[in-house]
Amino acid sequence: MKLHELKPADGATKNNKRLGRGQGSGGSTAGRGHKGAQSRSGYHKKIGFEGGQMPLQRRVPKFGFKNNNKIYFKPINLDVLEELAQKTSSSTIDFDLMVTNGIIGKKDKVKILGRGELKAKINVSAHSFSEVATKAIQQAGGSATTID
């Protein structure tokens, strides 16, 4: 076998039909059918158009409401704070410490919730606290500071 004898396998290649080049190319309509918008140049079908049938995005009902002013908090419970205090052996838990330990993201807003038990005396700073969490932190001898 020589280089000039190489060729693709049978059926691997196909010549494209040259349309719109006279009668020899398959007639006057160039594969577009007869008349109508789709046969014209410049035709563009609308996105989601289903041939006149009511399109899916209009058949499905709208529901719900997205409040752009709502502030979404990332909830952190007392048991997570207890683990973090033991792991880092730190008496103050602030936003940066939680970010560096991978508990929250740097763009999150944090709310401390009251699940679990807090034994360590820690000073916690977060965006928001539940009443139960605040009482538990203060009973353990720590303080709960709200940040902006």
Summary of the structure (lengths in Angstrom):
residues: 148
radius of gyration: 33.9
end to end distance: 77.7
largest distance: 93.5
contacts: 295
relative contact order: 0.11
helix: 26%
strand: 16%
